[in-house]
Amino acid sequence: MRPLIVELGRDFRGGQHQALLLLQGLRERGHSPELVAFTDSILGSRARNSGIRVHGVDRKRRRIAAAWTIRKLVRGGQADLVHANEPHALTAAWLARAQRHVPLVVSRRVTLPISRSPLALARYRAAARIIAVSECVQKAVLAAGLPAVRIAVIPDGVRLPDPFSPSDRTAARRKLAMEQDVVFLGSVAALTPDKGHALLLKALANLREKFPQCQLLIAGDGREREKLRALTRQLGLDAAVQFAGFVDDVAKVYEAIDLFVFPAQADGLGSALLAAMAHGLPVVAMKRGGVPEVVEDGKNGLLVGEPEPKLFAEAIGQLLAKPAEAQRMGQAARETIAARFSVARMVDDTLHLYERLIS
């Protein structure tokens, strides 16, 4: 099979990581997936290193350039199916009229409603299937009036890493220039308003009244960086917060921290949350979006019902005060990922969908 994956995101975030895992998984199963992405993208570079053929397009003309590339490949019989991994990719595939030649699939990862404008709906109606990464996302797609028969729920997946040792944690902290003998919370997310970093910083200020040695590592970059730095100074947290920026080997972040915090307000599922749970970390997250489909409150993590810093701080403090309970939840989190959110399951489910559409 020759699926053509299209990804026109500017950064390397959860959606791009899922595209890479899908490409690698399809190739491991003997198929020949190809990728349309920006010429200088991290995704394109990592895909090439995995032996994937990449069709690079110019960032300045992303949708038009991608549309011409898609049009050439599908009309030339070089793709059996086109899978748009995000909305810009869907626009490019729709402009290329890919759906007239091969099945068109689109992934939907956010809980935001789809615009009801005729143009926006026309793009989604052109798709043979819309892959929703959670039931919460599925509801948002249905709310736009799109038919249920066209929607498939296929959650994202992550690799289950080998358990890491205390020496691995020491090495990871050394690499990230972190102090060795303090408790570190960790966040992995783009620095955008919807990810809840401001809530997290205010919660940390509250938390340190009872746990003064607690610190926070924020991995990720984005347009909110300077605003968040200013808030950190305003809250008197300069010595307690480390902005690591984009971390290429993000597994080191999970190895280095003691507890993962996920204050996102509207994530469809949360690849970083899944990865943290796969590493056996106790997690505290907002009861928003698709998160409750992964985190069972009190069983494999803690959920906070309202975006209140005090409530978020109390949940973190509950785990810090009971290390044995936190460890138990971390192990349960890892078991959840192994059972329901593995890469193998995600790739196999997507492949079976491809096969049904092509046949």
C-alpha positions in Angstrom: 0.0 0.0 0.0 1.2 3.6 -0.8 -0.5 6.0 1.6 0.5 9.7 1.2 0.6 11.5 4.5 0.3 15.3 4.3 1.4 17.5 7.3 1.8 21.2 6.9 2.2 22.2 10.6 5.0 24.7 11.3 6.4 23.0 14.4 7.0 19.6 15.8 4.3 19.0 18.2 2.0 16.1 19.2 0.3 15.9 15.8 3.6 15.8 13.9 4.9 13.1 16.3 1.8 11.0 15.6 2.4 11.4 11.9 6.0 10.2 12.3 4.9 7.2 14.4 2.3 6.3 11.7 4.8 6.5 8.9 7.3 4.4 10.7 4.7 1.8 11.7 3.4 1.5 8.2 6.9 1.0 6.8 7.7 -1.6 9.5 4.6 -3.5 8.3 5.9 -3.7 4.7 4.0 -0.7 3.2 5.4 2.3 1.3 4.1 5.5 2.9 5.3 8.8 1.7 5.1 12.3 3.2 4.4 15.8 2.0 5.9 18.3 4.5 7.9 21.5 4.6 11.4 21.1 3.1 13.1 22.2 6.3 10.7 20.7 8.8 11.8 18.5 11.8 9.1 16.0 10.7 10.5 15.8 7.2 14.1 15.3 8.5 13.1 12.6 11.0 11.0 10.8 8.3 13.9 10.8 5.9 16.1 9.3 8.6 13.5 6.6 9.0 13.7 5.7 5.3 10.5 7.5 4.3 10.3 9.3 1.0 9.6 13.0 1.6 8.2 15.5 -0.9 9.3 18.9 0.4 7.3 22.0 -0.2 8.0 25.7 0.4 6.7 27.2 3.6 5.7 30.5 2.0 3.4 28.8 -0.5 2.4 25.9 1.8 -1.1 25.1 0.7 -0.7 25.9 -3.0 2.7 24.2 -3.3 1.4 21.1 -1.4 -1.7 21.0 -3.6 0.4 20.9 -6.7 2.6 18.1 -5.3 -0.5 16.1 -4.2 -2.2 16.6 -7.5 0.9 15.3 -9.4 1.3 12.2 -7.2 -2.4 11.1 -7.2 -2.8 11.7 -10.9 0.4 9.9 -11.6 -0.9 6.8 -9.7 1.8 7.1 -7.0 -0.6 7.1 -4.1 -3.4 4.8 -3.1 -4.8 7.1 -0.5 -4.2 10.7 0.9 -4.2 11.2 4.6 -4.3 14.9 5.7 -2.9 15.1 9.2 -4.2 18.6 10.0 -6.5 21.3 8.6 -4.0 23.0 6.3 -3.1 19.7 4.8 -6.8 19.0 4.2 -7.1 22.3 2.4 -4.2 21.4 0.1 -5.6 18.0 -0.6 -9.1 19.5 -1.3 -7.6 22.1 -3.7 -5.7 19.2 -5.4 -9.1 17.4 -5.8 -7.4 14.3 -4.4 -10.7 12.8 -3.5 -11.6 12.4 -7.1 -8.8 10.0 -7.6 -8.2 8.2 -4.3 -9.8 8.0 -0.8 -9.2 11.1 1.3 -8.7 10.8 5.1 -8.3 13.6 7.6 -7.3 13.5 11.2 -9.0 15.8 13.7 -7.2 16.3 17.1 -8.9 19.3 18.7 -12.2 19.8 20.4 -12.8 23.2 18.8 -15.9 23.2 16.7 -15.5 23.0 12.9 -16.5 26.2 11.2 -19.9 25.9 9.6 -18.9 28.0 6.6 -19.6 26.3 3.3 -15.9 26.3 2.4 -14.9 24.6 5.7 -17.6 22.0 5.5 -16.9 21.3 1.9 -13.4 20.2 2.8 -14.5 17.8 5.5 -17.4 16.5 3.3 -14.8 15.6 0.7 -13.2 13.1 3.1 -14.1 9.5 3.0 -13.3 9.3 6.7 -12.6 11.7 9.5 -10.3 10.2 12.2 -11.2 11.6 15.6 -8.6 11.0 18.2 -11.2 10.7 21.0 -14.9 10.5 21.6 -14.8 14.1 22.7 -13.5 15.1 19.3 -16.0 12.9 17.6 -18.8 14.8 19.3 -17.4 18.1 18.1 -17.3 16.8 14.5 -20.8 15.5 14.7 -21.9 18.9 16.0 -20.8 20.4 12.7 -23.5 18.3 11.0 -21.1 15.8 9.4 -22.4 12.2 9.1 -21.5 9.7 11.9 -20.8 7.0 9.3 -17.9 9.1 8.0 -16.2 9.3 11.4 -13.8 6.8 12.9 -12.4 7.1 16.5 -8.8 6.1 16.5 -6.9 7.4 19.6 -3.3 8.5 19.3 -0.6 6.0 20.5 2.8 6.2 22.1 5.7 3.8 22.5 6.1 2.1 25.8 9.7 2.8 26.9 11.8 0.6 29.1 11.5 1.4 32.8 14.2 3.9 33.8 16.5 3.7 36.8 17.6 6.3 39.4 20.9 6.5 37.5 18.9 7.3 34.3 17.1 10.1 36.2 20.4 11.5 37.5 21.9 11.5 33.9 18.7 13.1 32.5 18.8 15.9 35.1 22.4 16.5 34.5 21.8 16.8 30.7 18.9 19.3 31.3 20.9 21.3 33.9 18.4 20.5 36.7 19.1 20.2 40.4 19.4 16.7 41.6 17.8 16.7 45.1 14.6 18.6 44.6 11.1 17.6 43.5 10.4 18.5 39.9 7.1 18.9 38.2 7.2 18.7 34.5 5.2 20.1 31.6 5.7 19.3 27.9 3.6 21.5 25.6 3.8 24.3 23.1 3.7 27.7 24.8 0.2 28.7 23.7 -2.7 30.0 25.7 -4.8 26.8 25.5 -2.1 24.8 27.2 -2.7 26.4 30.6 0.8 27.4 31.5 -0.4 30.6 33.3 -2.7 28.4 35.5 0.2 26.1 36.2 2.5 28.9 37.3 -0.1 30.3 39.6 -0.7 26.9 41.0 3.1 26.5 41.6 3.2 29.7 43.6 0.3 28.4 45.7 2.0 24.9 46.1 5.3 26.3 47.2 3.7 27.7 50.4 3.6 24.1 51.6 6.3 22.5 49.4 9.0 25.2 49.1 11.5 22.9 47.5 9.2 22.0 44.6 10.3 23.3 41.1 8.9 23.2 37.6 10.5 22.3 34.3 8.6 23.7 31.2 9.7 22.0 28.0 8.4 23.6 24.8 8.4 26.9 22.9 5.8 29.3 21.4 4.4 32.8 21.2 3.5 32.9 25.0 7.1 32.4 26.1 7.9 36.1 27.1 4.5 36.6 28.7 5.0 33.4 30.8 8.5 34.5 31.8 7.1 37.9 32.9 4.4 36.1 34.9 7.1 33.9 36.5 9.0 37.0 37.6 5.8 38.6 38.9 5.0 35.6 41.0 8.5 35.5 42.4 9.2 32.1 40.9 12.4 32.8 39.0 14.5 30.4 41.0 11.8 27.7 40.8 10.9 27.6 37.1 13.2 26.4 34.3 12.2 27.1 30.7 13.9 24.4 28.7 12.6 25.5 25.3 12.1 22.8 22.6 13.8 19.6 23.8 14.9 17.4 20.9 15.2 14.2 23.0 11.9 14.7 25.0 12.2 11.3 26.6 14.9 12.8 28.9 12.3 15.2 30.3 10.1 12.4 31.4 13.1 10.6 32.9 14.1 13.7 34.8 10.8 14.7 36.5 8.9 13.3 39.4 5.4 14.3 38.4 3.8 15.3 35.2 1.3 18.2 35.1 -1.2 18.8 32.2 -3.3 21.9 32.6 -4.4 22.0 29.0 -8.0 23.3 28.6 -9.2 21.8 25.3 -6.8 19.0 24.1 -8.5 16.2 22.1 -6.3 13.7 23.8 -2.8 14.9 24.6 0.3 13.1 23.2 2.5 14.5 25.9 0.1 13.2 28.6 0.1 9.7 27.0 4.0 9.8 26.8 4.2 10.8 30.5 1.9 8.0 31.5 3.9 5.5 29.4 6.9 6.5 31.4 5.1 5.5 34.6 4.8 9.1 35.9 2.0 10.1 38.2 -0.1 12.8 36.5 -2.4 15.7 37.4 -4.5 17.0 34.5 -7.6 19.1 33.9 -10.9 17.4 33.4 -11.3 18.8 30.0 -11.4 17.7 26.4 -10.5 14.0 25.8 -8.4 13.8 29.0 -11.0 11.9 31.0 -11.0 9.2 28.4 -7.4 8.5 29.5 -7.1 9.5 33.1 -9.4 7.9 35.6 -9.4 10.1 38.7 -7.8 8.4 41.7 -6.8 5.3 39.7 -4.1 6.3 37.2 -3.9 10.0 37.9 -5.8 12.9 39.3 -8.3 15.2 37.5 -9.0 18.8 38.4 -12.6 19.9 37.6 -12.2 23.6 37.4 -9.3 25.8 36.1 -8.5 27.2 39.6 -4.8 27.5 40.6 -5.6 26.5 44.2 -7.4 23.3 43.1 -4.6 22.4 40.8 -2.1 23.0 43.6 -4.1 20.9 46.0 -4.1 17.9 43.6 -0.4 18.1 43.1 0.2 18.4 46.8 -1.9 15.3 47.4 0.5 13.3 45.4 3.6 14.9 46.8 2.4 14.2 50.3 1.8 10.5 49.5 4.7 9.2 47.5 3.5 5.5 47.6 0.1 6.5 46.3 1.8 8.6 43.5 4.0 5.6 42.6 0.9 3.3 42.4 -0.9 5.7 40.1 2.2 6.0 37.9 2.3 2.2 37.5 -1.4 2.2 36.7 -0.9 4.9 34.2 1.7 2.9 32.4 -0.6 -0.1 32.3 -3.3 2.0 30.8 -1.1 3.0 27.9 0.1 -0.6 27.3 -3.5 -1.8 27.2 -5.3 1.0 25.2 -2.9 3.6 23.7 0.0 1.8 22.2 1.6 2.8 18.8 0.9 -0.7 17.5 -2.8 -0.4 18.2 -2.9 3.1 16.6 -1.0 2.0 13.4 -3.0 -1.2 13.1 -6.4 0.5 13.4 -5.4 3.2 10.9 -4.1 0.5 8.5 -7.3 -1.4 8.7 -9.2 1.8 7.9 -7.0 2.4 4.9 -7.6 -1.2 3.7 -11.4 -0.9 3.9 -11.4 2.4 2.0 -9.1 1.2 -0.7 -10.9 -2.1 -1.2 
